[in-house]
């Protein structure tokens, strides 16, 4: 049996241009149909109250952190390359966060058991929280809706007063810890 080949009219310059135009139209239509991402909270906004189980199953509440600044980093999925890189950066700079009195907490839609596996595998010294109902993620712009399958990679630096000090809409997993620490050193954090 012979294989089909791509020669002749199907590979003519006109056909290639037409395919490119159709592909561009398809991409544009797909992007236009995508829901718009919710706005992030802004510096000075009160961070909403929350209560989520950590990787041990223990409930952690925003009120438990009253009077203490914290970094809440949302990550899409435990034990995936980007999330692991970001978690490792935060782990490796954890002492720097402690010196500044900043608690580090990760949040994903993963079950506590999966987050516990992630903590064990990577030796994370901080708690990972499970937003299984996606309520906190939707409230703060880390998810468009409760139907979204994974959290969007964003972070919030929350001050001791419970207000947003800094919102990070674009996070680079390999450098985020340093970025937050630089902001803290520059006085743009708690």
C-alpha positions as CSV (number, residue, x, y, z in Angstrom):
1,X,0.0,0.0,0.0
2,X,1.4,3.4,-0.9
3,X,1.5,6.3,1.5
4,X,0.0,9.6,0.7
5,X,2.5,12.4,0.0
6,X,2.2,16.1,0.2
7,X,3.1,17.2,-3.3
8,X,1.3,19.0,-6.1
9,X,-1.5,21.5,-5.6
10,X,-1.9,20.8,-1.9
11,X,1.5,22.3,-1.2
12,X,1.3,25.2,-3.6
13,X,2.1,28.7,-2.2
14,X,-1.6,29.7,-2.5
15,X,-2.7,26.6,-0.6
16,X,-0.1,27.2,2.1
17,X,-1.3,30.8,2.5
18,X,-4.9,29.7,2.6
19,X,-4.1,27.1,5.4
20,X,-2.2,29.8,7.3
21,X,-5.2,32.2,7.1
22,X,-7.6,29.5,8.1
23,X,-5.4,28.5,11.1
24,X,-5.1,32.2,12.2
25,X,-8.9,32.6,11.9
26,X,-9.4,29.4,14.0
27,X,-7.0,30.6,16.7
28,X,-8.6,34.1,16.8
29,X,-12.1,32.5,17.1
30,X,-10.9,30.2,19.9
31,X,-9.3,33.1,21.8
32,X,-12.3,35.3,21.4
33,X,-14.6,32.6,22.7
34,X,-12.4,32.0,25.8
35,X,-13.8,33.5,29.0
36,X,-12.1,36.6,30.2
37,X,-9.9,36.0,33.3
38,X,-11.3,37.5,36.5
39,X,-9.5,40.6,37.8
40,X,-7.0,40.0,40.5
41,X,-7.3,41.7,43.8
42,X,-5.4,44.9,44.1
43,X,-2.9,46.2,46.7
44,X,-4.9,47.5,49.6
45,X,-7.9,45.2,49.0
46,X,-8.9,43.0,51.9
47,X,-8.0,39.4,51.2
48,X,-11.1,37.3,51.5
49,X,-11.5,34.9,54.5
50,X,-10.8,31.3,53.8
51,X,-10.6,27.9,55.4
52,X,-8.9,25.0,53.6
53,X,-7.4,21.7,54.6
54,X,-3.6,21.4,54.4
55,X,-1.7,18.3,53.2
56,X,-2.1,16.7,56.6
57,X,-5.9,17.2,56.6
58,X,-5.7,19.9,59.2
59,X,-7.9,22.9,58.5
60,X,-6.0,26.2,58.1
61,X,-7.9,29.5,58.2
62,X,-7.0,33.0,57.2
63,X,-7.9,34.0,60.8
64,X,-5.1,31.6,62.0
65,X,-2.7,34.0,60.2
66,X,-4.1,37.2,61.6
67,X,-1.2,39.6,62.4
68,X,1.2,37.7,60.2
69,X,2.1,38.3,56.6
70,X,1.9,35.4,54.2
71,X,2.5,34.4,50.6
72,X,-0.3,32.4,49.0
73,X,1.0,30.8,45.8
74,X,-1.6,29.1,43.5
75,X,-0.2,26.3,41.4
76,X,-2.0,24.2,38.8
77,X,-1.1,20.6,39.8
78,X,1.2,18.9,42.3
79,X,4.2,17.1,41.0
80,X,4.2,18.6,37.5
81,X,7.4,20.3,36.2
82,X,6.5,24.0,36.6
83,X,4.9,23.5,40.0
84,X,7.8,21.5,41.2
85,X,10.3,24.2,40.0
86,X,8.3,26.9,41.8
87,X,7.9,24.9,44.9
88,X,11.7,24.1,45.0
89,X,12.5,27.8,44.6
90,X,10.3,28.6,47.6
91,X,11.7,25.7,49.5
92,X,15.3,26.8,48.8
93,X,14.5,30.4,49.9
94,X,12.3,29.4,52.8
95,X,14.7,30.6,55.5
96,X,14.7,34.1,53.8
97,X,10.9,34.2,54.0
98,X,11.1,33.1,57.7
99,X,13.6,35.9,58.5
100,X,11.1,38.4,57.1
101,X,8.3,36.8,59.1
102,X,6.4,35.7,56.0
103,X,4.5,32.4,56.0
104,X,4.5,30.5,52.7
105,X,1.4,28.5,51.7
106,X,0.7,26.8,48.4
107,X,-2.8,26.3,47.0
108,X,-4.1,23.9,44.3
109,X,-7.2,21.9,43.5
110,X,-5.3,18.6,44.4
111,X,-6.6,16.4,47.2
112,X,-4.7,16.7,50.5
113,X,-3.2,13.2,49.9
114,X,-1.7,14.3,46.6
115,X,-0.3,17.4,48.2
116,X,1.1,15.3,51.0
117,X,2.9,13.2,48.4
118,X,4.2,16.4,46.8
119,X,5.5,17.6,50.2
120,X,7.2,14.3,51.0
121,X,8.8,14.0,47.5
122,X,10.2,17.6,47.5
123,X,10.9,18.1,51.2
124,X,8.7,21.3,51.3
125,X,8.8,23.0,54.7
126,X,5.6,24.8,54.1
127,X,2.0,23.7,54.0
128,X,0.1,23.0,50.8
129,X,-3.6,23.7,50.9
130,X,-6.4,22.0,48.9
131,X,-9.1,24.3,47.4
132,X,-11.2,21.3,46.2
133,X,-14.4,23.5,45.8
134,X,-12.3,26.1,43.9
135,X,-14.1,28.8,46.0
136,X,-11.0,30.7,47.0
137,X,-9.4,30.5,43.6
138,X,-12.5,31.9,42.0
139,X,-12.8,34.7,44.6
140,X,-9.2,35.9,44.0
141,X,-8.8,35.3,40.2
142,X,-6.9,32.1,40.2
143,X,-9.8,30.4,38.4
144,X,-12.5,31.7,36.1
145,X,-15.1,29.4,37.5
146,X,-15.6,26.5,39.8
147,X,-15.5,24.2,36.7
148,X,-11.9,25.1,35.8
149,X,-9.8,22.0,36.2
150,X,-6.6,23.6,37.6
151,X,-5.7,26.8,39.3
152,X,-4.0,29.5,37.4
153,X,-0.4,30.2,38.5
154,X,-0.7,33.4,40.5
155,X,0.4,34.6,43.9
156,X,-0.6,37.1,46.6
157,X,1.5,38.6,49.3
158,X,-0.9,39.4,52.1
159,X,0.0,41.8,54.9
160,X,-0.3,41.3,58.6
161,X,-3.4,43.5,58.3
162,X,-5.1,41.0,56.0
163,X,-4.8,43.3,53.0
164,X,-3.2,42.5,49.7
165,X,0.3,43.9,49.6
166,X,1.1,42.6,46.1
167,X,-0.6,40.6,43.5
168,X,1.5,38.5,41.1
169,X,-0.5,37.9,37.9
170,X,2.4,36.5,36.0
171,X,4.6,34.1,37.8
172,X,7.8,32.5,36.5
173,X,8.2,29.2,38.4
174,X,12.0,29.4,38.4
175,X,12.3,32.9,39.7
176,X,9.2,33.7,41.7
177,X,10.7,33.2,45.1
178,X,13.4,35.7,44.3
179,X,10.9,38.2,42.9
180,X,8.8,38.2,46.1
181,X,11.9,38.5,48.3
182,X,13.2,41.4,46.1
183,X,9.8,43.1,46.6
184,X,10.0,42.5,50.3
185,X,13.5,44.0,50.4
186,X,12.4,47.0,48.4
187,X,9.5,47.6,50.8
188,X,6.7,46.8,48.4
189,X,5.6,44.0,50.6
190,X,4.6,43.6,54.3
